[in-house]
Amino acid sequence: MNTDRNLLFGVLALQADLIDTAQFAEACSVWATRKETALADILVERDWIMPADKVDVERLLERKLKRHGGDVRATLGAVAD
């Protein structure tokens, strides 16, 4: 999973109220030192989201990507507004 896709996952989890801003910031800090681990997996490891939540956010992520022609940056920009 690339950087933009990881960030998109985190933003969607934040918008879905699965995590708060402090958890998002901390997860990003941890992820910055563990780039080989998906941000979603870090959230699950810390018990901030459940595996079922991860699946739901990934499904939402894919749906949003389809709306933007698979362009992760465009999708990230759209959801960040």
Buried (B, 14 or more C-beta within 10 A) or exposed (E): BEEBBBBBBBBBBBEEEBBEEEBBEBBBEBBEEEEEBBBBBBBBEEEBBEEEBBEBBBEBBEEBBEEBEEEBEBBBEEBEE
